[in-house]
Amino acid sequence: MRSIAERLTRYLPASLFGRLALVLSAALLAAHIVGAGLSHLDIFDFEATKVGEHLAKDTGVLVQQLEISGPALRSAWLDKMQRKSYRFSLGPVDAAGLVMDAKLLQAKRKRELLADLSQELGTGYPLAVLAGATPDEEMRLRLLLRDGTPLTIQVFKLRFPVSWWGGALFVSQVLIMLAFIWLGVRQATRPLQALAEAAERLGQGLGQCVGTSLQGAAIAEDGPTEVARAAAAFNAMQQRITDHLAERVQLLAAISHDLQTPITRMRLRADLLDDALLRDKLGRDLDAMQAMVEEGIAYARSAQSVNEAACRVDLGALLDSLVCDYVDAGHSVQLGGELKAVLVTRPHTLRRMVVNLLDNALKFGQDVEVWVDQPSAEALCISVRDRGPGIPPDQLAAVLQPFYRVESSRNRSTGGTGLGLAIAQQLSAALGARFSLANRDGGGLEAQIILPLSLE
């Protein structure tokens, strides 16, 4: 039974809405069809009973009139008593292929019909039951009048033609039923869909470490009691997570800021040392500490980038001025691609993100290049490429986490603080962009920023 259920589950819709709608539609449609079928059978039984009663009365009246009428009047009475469900005929009838059929008497309705006829005619007119000669003929009944003339009764099968308006009414009922099912299931599952979307947004925010921009709009706490309670619990959880991350960012900013003063005092004291070798070593350590403090402050501030107002930006001009600054500083950086694009974004946030990626590329690689593509009508792609050592594929996701450094780059001169790519990842959320890393063929790393043309 379990294996059958598992196989059936494969063919069910993936969504809760689809499954509920399918189950309710199938159940109500089956009930509707069964109800219509039972109603049809009731009507059939009622009509069959009425036909049997009318046949018995008509046969009784006809036999009495035939017994007292002459040949001319007999023909008139036969014409008068013909019906769609049965017909009467006098005289010898071709009986080829007609046999006595005892099986016909096994049906309850036919036994009741014969009982009504026998009661109406009395014992003087015994009935012979014969099989029908055509597919439309259910059976034939034969009796003899007092003068020996045979009277044959052809009983036809009952048929109820389905009218077009009956079929249209049935289809209309089914469509109305499906419409109400869709509406009801939609109303019941909409809060769950909103909860799932909010949870997905929260998960994406946690993965990107967006800080104070993590919290989305609270979902409505309505719908069924269980759904409303789940929505309230989710809103409370989202608020707690947002507060926790905001406190973490503020703590990092405070520690990084407060460390600058003792670092400055230590630098002054190191300059007073007579030992030049020791002074140089302490100076390098203090430089590394200063860089870590500055990047810590930059990481904390990047959580606030969402507060910058969006405006129209000439992307080519922004990137050209940025690359020129690096070239003037003696770095080898090239710019290319589609540079005539104009988009609505946060320019200072975008500039900080590209600067961060360029610094990272220049630190670890060479032949740095900034390239602009337009992969679709709604987005632009900025790629920062280098020909450095790249990143092991199994660490491409990990390097986006704060303070994570690739194992081969943990020395002070090249390893950095592990915040550069984390800051870029965090800034991408403020731009509504998708940020990704990939190793290049032939060596090197490519960082891609896919930006929407319009930041809502």
Summary of the structure (lengths in Angstrom):
residues: 456
radius of gyration: 45.7
end to end distance: 51.7
largest distance: 154.1
contacts: 1283
relative contact order: 0.07
helix: 59%
strand: 15%
